[in-house]
């Protein structure tokens, strides 16, 4: 089992920044990729960003490229998502997820991730 716990969500004005963190614990030695997904009200879970733990390759949704950055602090077993230039369309619950898929670039589909955190609310006011 792998446990994931997000933190860092909140309310921010459009154009502002937030940094999400995801603490990772448990049986992590088989985890090959980590990702961030988000779900806005009434919408499906949407891929945001992912990082391969094999070679550090990252991938981003087109809607967040150039604004969001995914990173990993291996020593602290923590995943981060730095979100800049936030827009109202970024309002959603953000989930971190862990995958066993040993591929690079990292997987981007919901079904390729085995473990999920409870989520952190991000609200961007316009």
Secondary structure, DSSP 8 states (H G I E B T S, - for coil): -EEEEEE--EEEETT--EEEEEEEEES-TT--EEEEEEE-TTS--EEEEEEETTT--EEE-TTTTTTEEEEEETTTTEEEEEE-S--GGG-EEEEEEEE----SS---SGGG--EE---EEEEEE-
